[in-house]
Amino acid sequence: MNDDPRRQLPSMDRLLRELAVALPDSADWVRREVARRVMVEARAALASGARALPLLERAAQMARALERPHPSRVVNATGVILHTNLGRALLAPGAAIAVAQAARHYTDLELDLESGARGDRLESIEALLCALSGAAAALVVNNNAAALLLALHTLARGREVVVSRGELVEIGGSFRVPEIIEQAGVQLCEVGATNRTHRHDYERAIGPNTGLLLKVHRSNFEQRGFVSEVPLAELVQIGARHGLPVIEDLGSATLLDLRAEGLSTTTTTDASFAPARLESGATLVCFSGDKLLGGPQAGLLLGDADTIAALRKNPLARALRLDKLSLAALDFTLRAIAEGRGDEVPTLRQLREPVAAVEARARALVQRLQHSGFGNPTLHATDAPVGGGAMPGFALPSFAVALEAPAGAAGLAAALRHAPIPVIARVADERVLLDARTLLPGDDDAIKAALEAAKRRV
Ligand SMILES: *Cc1c(COP(=O)(O)O)cnc(C)c1O
C-alpha cells in the first residue's frame, strides 16, 4: 500500500500553490483546470507503470492551449479550399455581417411582420432554395448528418434501407453511413460488392419490408478499375417500379452549375450539381451548407412537397433545427448565389480563380520572403484537392512558395504552427510548401511574422 507510486504525486493544494508561482499570468480557472487534468494524467501514467511526468512543464503546455480562444484564426497555406480541420467553407463578408446583426439585435426570426402573428423561421430560406434548385419544397437542419438522419427516420423507420456496399462510407472519422442508418432506427440492407453493384442486386434485395433506396456520394475517395455502380436515374426507375422513395446523400453539392465554370474535369463534378440530381428523379437530396455551397454549417434537403412536409412534422426536426446565426449566414449566401453575386462567396471565388492569379500571388510572396532566412524561397507549381468531400480525384492547379529547411521540413512546419497566427503548410520533398490558392489578404504579413518566430525556434 505504501509503495503505491501515486503517493509520489503532490496534493492538489500544493500543486495549485506551485502553479500560482509557475503560471502567475494565467487565470484562476486555467490553473484549476490544468491542475485537475495533470493530476488525472499523472495518476493514469503511474498506474500503468509509466515514469512520473514533469508536472509543471506539462501544466504550462496545457495552460497555453487552454488560454487560446477556440477556434482561433490560422493561415490556410495547404491549398485545400474546404479543409475539414480548418473549418471548411469561409463565409462571405456580407454573411458575417448578417450573423453579427442577427446576434446583436432582436430579429423577426419567428414573427410575421404583416400580421403580427407567429411566423415561420424557415419560410424565406425555403423559397430561396426552391427558386435556386427548382425543387417543390425544401428544409434546412443543423448539418448534413442531421439531414440524412431525419430523412431516414421519417421515411423508413422500422423498415429496411437498401444501400450499395461501395457507398457505406466514413467521412472525417466521425460520420459513418452505417451508423447513421442504425441511429435512425432503420435496418441496413447492403447490396453488391465493394467495387461493383448492379441493378439486379437492388432488385433482389427489395422485399415487403423495404422502406427506401439510398445512394451516397463517396465524397472523399474514388474507385477506379473494375468498378460499376447503378446511376441515380436507374435507381429511380427501380424505385418507381416498387413504389419506393429514392434518397441521395450528395455530401458536397452546389446550386450553381460548375460545369459552366470550366470545372467539369470529372464526372464527380457533374454529380455535385444538386438541381440536376433532383431532375434525375430523386425523391429527396441532401447536402452540406459548408462544403461546395460555400455557406455555414447546415444540412439542406430538397424534395417534393409531401416528403418535405413529412420531415417537418417529425419531432426530430425540432431537435435538429438550424440556429438563427447560421440561418442568417445561409440566407445571405443563397441570395448572393441567386442574384449572380457568386463571387462574394469565398468558396466559389477560390474555386474559380484562374491559376494565373494564384501564380501572381505566389510570386509576390516569393519576393516578400526573399530574406526570411530559410534558403531561397522559390516558386513551385503544384495542385491540391478541393477537400470537404468535394470532387474526389480532382485537383485544382496551383502555385506555392517552396521553403528550404536545413533543420528539417517537418520541424519548420511545426514551428509555423506555433506562431502567434499559426500557419498551416504542406511538406513535400523535404521542403515546406505555402500554397497561394487559399491565402487571403493579410496572410502574407502573418506568414512573414510566423517565419520570424520560427527562426527563433528551429
Ligand atoms: C460531409 C458528408 C456528410 C456529413 O455532412 P455534415 O454537414 O458534415 O454533417 C454526409 N454525407 C456525405 C456523403 C458527406 O460527404
The ligand as an SDF file (V2000), in Angstrom:
LIG
                    3D

 15 15  0  0  0  0  0  0  0  0999 V2000
  -19.7250   15.5220  -45.4680 C   0  0  0  0  0  0  0  0  0  0  0  0
  -20.7220   14.4720  -45.7250 C   0  0  0  0  0  0  0  0  0  0  0  0
  -21.7210   14.2010  -44.7680 C   0  0  0  0  0  0  0  0  0  0  0  0
  -21.7680   14.9220  -43.4500 C   0  0  0  0  0  0  0  0  0  0  0  0
  -22.1290   16.2500  -43.6170 O   0  0  0  0  0  0  0  0  0  0  0  0
  -22.0130   17.2960  -42.4060 P   0  0  0  0  0  0  0  0  0  0  0  0
  -22.5850   18.5620  -42.9360 O   0  0  0  0  0  0  0  0  0  0  0  0
  -20.5670   17.3680  -42.0710 O   0  0  0  0  0  0  0  0  0  0  0  0
  -22.8030   16.7380  -41.2730 O   0  0  0  0  0  0  0  0  0  0  0  0
  -22.6500   13.2360  -45.0600 C   0  0  0  0  0  0  0  0  0  0  0  0
  -22.6110   12.5490  -46.2170 N   0  0  0  0  0  0  0  0  0  0  0  0
  -21.6790   12.7730  -47.1550 C   0  0  0  0  0  0  0  0  0  0  0  0
  -21.6980   11.9730  -48.4170 C   0  0  0  0  0  0  0  0  0  0  0  0
  -20.7050   13.7490  -46.9370 C   0  0  0  0  0  0  0  0  0  0  0  0
  -19.7690   13.9820  -47.8770 O   0  0  0  0  0  0  0  0  0  0  0  0
  1  2  1  0
  2  3  1  0
  2 14  2  0
  3  4  1  0
  3 10  2  0
  4  5  1  0
  5  6  1  0
  6  7  2  0
  6  8  1  0
  6  9  1  0
 10 11  1  0
 11 12  2  0
 12 13  1  0
 12 14  1  0
 14 15  1  0
M  END
$$$$
